[in-house]
Amino acid sequence: MRRVFCVKNLTRDAKRKRKVMYRLNHFNMADGLQLQPINIGHKDYIGIISADTAFWALVRKGLVSQTLDNSPLLRKYQRKLEVFNKEMKDLRTALKPSAVYFNPTDCCNLNCSYCYIPKNLRKNGRHMSNRKLLEALKILKAYFKSSLPKARVPQIIFHGAEPLLNKEAVFKAIEEFAEDFRFGIQTNGTLLSSQDIEFLKSRRISIGLSLDGHIPRVADRLRKSWGGYGVFKKVIELIDILRGYDNYSVICTVTKENMASQVKMIEFLHRMEVPTCMLNPVRCTLSPSRKHKPQDMDLAKHYLAALDRSYQLYKNSGRKLIIANFANILVAIIAPLARRLMCDISPCGGGRCFFAVSSSGDMFPCSEFIGIKEFNGGNIFRDDIRDVLETAPFKSVTQRRIESIEPCSCCAIRHFCGAPCPAEAYGMNGSVETKGAFCELYVEQVRYAFRLIADNKEEAYLWDGWDRDTRTTFNIK
């Protein structure tokens, strides 16, 4: 953890030391420390960032020049520079896959207008058989046993399309490999019965439900069945059944059609005692999705208002509703190595921290690429997983560097953002070596996060115990 507190003053002793530390290289020159001031929108504080190491400090606006002139902060940072460089290198290059997004079927019983999986695949795709699904998990078990530390339990997330169209195979796999994997299911919820919920809860399965609004008129506008029917009522019934279960979340895909209702959505989910949610901007991988993309600053206005509302609700009730995608950005600032979601880093987690397996056994760096044949790296039933991870389709994602992307290469917050998502960038621009769709939204999230830190509010937005396995490498006030 690199929790850096605000620099409020410089003592006389610090000023005396400044005179004898004449060997410190000049910042932003030659081999000197690279530090960029950034405006975080706070009345009292300004941010100072080393973009290469993701080091930062918040400094009172009247003390910026003193802070950048051989202050105790700079001297301590210089002593830790090698540690920070190693941390970032390990985060960006040394991680190994420990999770798989597994699509047990191509099909979906819904026809959401913004889906990143091609329509024909969702309508006419195939299921993986029970036998093949168990065979695939056996292969994955052997791979992770050889690649991960003994105490590390890999994760399988049954994903989609809609995984519960192949419910029998999925539930059988969960029972068969209960000791070998941590399981999760991302589902639209329409095929879950109360008995299914009890099965999943009894095994502590992580459940992700999709819901795009607080009322049917909003939720069902883009998210509906092939026959045009909305599913709001069914999902709400499930949320009520799940009340009190702490291992589930609700994902809201935010489009230009529902972005203005994000505050109402947060109020609704908090009232329903949902522990965690995500307000995910629509992925713009396919052209139908891009029709629903909101303008960044319009989206940011409503998104930050929803974050404000989540804080007010917490202060009023004492109960948090974690907005996980923002919490991950906040953790990326406070303790980069503790982030949970690996989309917001360069290279992203695709092919490095996780990979995806389709219903035919084909392997992709991430499920966002399923349906884009250029990113098919091999097949789990034919090819060695290690070989697949080294193929050109995977390397094009795992070797993607933000330093090669304009204008991201000179952005001070580039390692809090990572220019996601490569699949989105490829779909929009024909190359992964370009930025994704929501640059300005990430900028506003980071500025908001720094304002929270300056005002000592950050804990209200984070999971309880988020720092349980972290250690402090830098702390100055």
Secondary structure by P-SEA (a helix, b strand, c coil): cccccccccccaaaaaaaaaccccccccccccbbbbbbbcccccbbbbbcccccbbbbbccccccccccccaaaaaaaaaaaaaaaaaaaaccccccccccccccccccccccccccccccccbbbbbcaaaaaaaaaaaaaaaaacccccbbbbbbbcccccccaaaaaaaaaaaaccccbbbbbcccccccaaaaaaaaaabbbbbbbbccccccccccccccccccccaaaaaaaaaaacccccbbbbbbcccccccaaaaaaaaaaaacccbbbbcccccccaaaaaacccaaaaaaaaaaaaaaaaaaaaaccccccaaaaaaaaaaaaccccccccccccccccccccccccccccccccccccccccccccccccccaaaaaacaaaaaaaaccccccccccccccccccccccaaaaaaaccccccccccaaaaaaaaaaaaaaaaacccccccccccccccccccccc
